[in-house]
Amino acid sequence: MKVYKPVMFRRWHLVALALRGFGGLLGALPLLLIVGVFVAPISPHMLVEYTYEWRGSHKHMIDCDYLGVRGWARKPARSGKCDVVAIIDRRVYGGR
């Protein structure tokens, strides 16, 4: 009679272990994203005010002032328009 010897690492056991680890990381994902926004130099900014000049019958925007997690950023307008929300690198576009 052959003695039963269990296999230490079964294939589905490893898959289940990996999925549990991935699920644990997903639980911490919101916290990691919040920390990442404060640590990273690139973050979302919201348009607060802008400077413009009249060209014909419409406004042509010149500079856009944004407020983000790390403070103010001034960015030149693209094609005479400012984005409402922009992803800005604070190392390139400094403070006000």
Secondary structure, 3 states (H helix, E strand, C coil): CCCCCCCCCCHHHHHHHHHHHHHHHHHHHHHHHHHHHHHCCEEEEEEEEEEEEEECCEEEEEEEEEEECCEEEEEECECCECCCEEEEECCCCCCC
